[in-house]
Amino acid sequence: MGVSNNPPVWLSSIATQVESRLSEFLQYEQDRWSGIDDDLGIPLGELTRLVDAGGKRLRPAFCYLAFVGAGGDANARDLLDTQAAIELLHASALLHDDIIDGSSTRRGEPT
């Protein structure tokens, strides 16, 4: 039996939902901060670019499995927000790591 390169449907579904929520949140914040001053939107634009570069989105899947495994409602809106927050925290940590290490790229994109 060979190993599939395609993730299970449930994992892809979580990734899609989290990416949609992240996009919605980051666009809202981009508009809000840019409305104060265009320069304030620059860091959010960079974070959005990093998040949009992709990833496996395993942390949101672990969050889902832990929450539902402990008896939580799989359709809870707070669950999706928490999954997105965990992924945003991870992206921020990667960005911080790139700054500290002086890395010029992350996931093939400039940092």
Protein Blocks (a to p, Z undefined) as FASTA:
>chain_A
ZZdfbdcfklmmmmmmmmmmmmmmmmmmmmmmmmmomklmmmmmmmmmmmmnopjhlmmm
mmmmmmmmnopafkbmklmmmmmmmmmmmmmmmmmmmmmnopabeehiaZZ
